Amino acid sequence: MMMRCDECRWWIPVDPGKNEGECRKHPPAPLYITLEPPIIGMPPKQGVSFYFSRIRKDLWCAEFEKAI
């Protein structure tokens, strides 16, 4: 049996045109971003966002679980 991400319970499609989706098997990774340009002598204001790993639907990460 060929296992593919689009048949896994953790894969969520996000860009059908590119056949891409997000693997939600693990918690999202933090992504630290600068909210505004720094002022000389002041530390930059930072925020945090999160992202899930993106992967094509025809690949497999070796942690496959059949969708229910």
Beta strands, then each sheet from edge to edge (+ up, - down):
strand 1: 11-15
strand 2: 20-23
strand 3: 29-34
strand 4: 46-51
strand 5: 53-56
sheet 1: 1+ 2- 5+
sheet 2: 3+ 4-
end
